[in-house]
Amino acid sequence: MIHTPQSLLDAARARAAAPDFTRTFDDPVEGEGPLSGLNVAVKDLFDVRGQVTQAGSLVRKGTSPATKDAAAVARLRSAGAGLIGHANMTEFAYSGLGLNPHYGTPLTPLREGCIAGGSTSGGASAVARGVADIALGTDTGGSARIPAAFCGLFGFKATAQTISRAGAVPLSHSLDSVGVLTREVGLLRPVLNVLRDQPLAASAAPRAVIVPENFGMDELDPEVAQAFEAALEALQASGVSLRRQTLDFFDDYRALPVWQFSAVESRAHHGAHFDDARAELDPRVASRMARADGVTGIEFARTIAAREALIARAAHLFGETPVALPSVAIMPPKLDDLREDATYDRINLLALRNTSFANVIDGCSVSMPITSHPGAGLMLTATAGRDAMLINMAETLQGAL
């Protein structure tokens, strides 16, 4: 049988299953382009023409179908990619673990009974299982990179202003950015070139990374610590020097109440649903949205100003040198171990801790799988606009890990 882009898309749809997708599409492949023959799982907060964008929620099921594609979806479609369906996600993208009580919780294929991570959970699981080649997601605090690590994928968080979020349901307009997940590092560049206005430039990869000694290294699972040190050894063997440093910057960073951005801004975006249909929301999502009630306008203005100061400091401090961290402090937890709210909250915060750094400094970041320890990732984070630098480095290091 000779496969065409349409036959490959049809086969992928046939293999798509809940809980990875909230729905599959009937759209045909349109035209030829650099992504012909590749299929995309679209996170269920990007508009796809003719489809209802549910954002993983029951309260949006009655929303009118989108009249046009989100900007990122339109670019993928124009490039010849096939759209499999809307991929499952945490409701409103408000968690790093990917649980969804409405549509089910996607699991990683790497470890029995363990979560895929979130909030781009369905897309990550679909790519890891080979159902999709690409997952189009978002990243507000790690929503592309956490599931990339848990599912053994490459996950890229773009500098926020480089890829349009028009037509995507927001969580936090201050921290939201577009994310992409793939099984192969070589696919990141062509996908990003389609999504961006300007193609990524080819340049020499950095030959040094900063390894913070006072951030991101505590409370690591023993396997994560072992995997990270093995990854650093691989970097050194590839000629990358390690700058292990204790930086005052991270002491000030930890003092920032990052949670305020998602709490306050999600209430601004989804306030009507919170006020009128709270009983239909995931209680864990609703409780985080409710935290906005305790934040005054003056307090939030101070938080915004403190973040802007950190962005400026990061640009001066890190420059062209990426920061290396474990993508996630923990290995993928079992779904059954997250039934208690207290445990869920603790694990969620720990999962988001390292990845949120990139969003706060308005940077870009890539998570790369550490193949010797499936479920663990090496994350490189850089300041705004260094996307090409990170992709170049990921491509250079792909064999080392």
Secondary structure, DSSP 8 states (H G I E B T S, - for coil): ----HHHHHHHHHHH--TTTEEEE------S--TTTT-EEEEETTB--TTS---TT-STTTTS---SS--HHHHHHHHTT-EEEEEE--SGGG--SS---TTT---B-TTSTTBB--SSSHHHHHHHHTTS-SEEEEE-SSSTTHHHHHHTT-EEEE--GGGS--TTB--S-TTT--EEEEESSGGGHHHHHHHHSSS--------SEEEEESSSS-TT--HHHHHHHHHHHHHHHHTT-EEEEE--HHHHHHHTS-THHHHHHHHHHHHHHHHHHHGGGS-HHHHHHHHGGGG--HHHHHHHHHHHHHHHHHHHHHHTT--EEEES-SS---BGGGG-SHHHHHHHHHHHHHHHHHHHHTT-EEEEEE-TTSTT-EEEEEE-TT-HHHHHHHHHHHTTT-
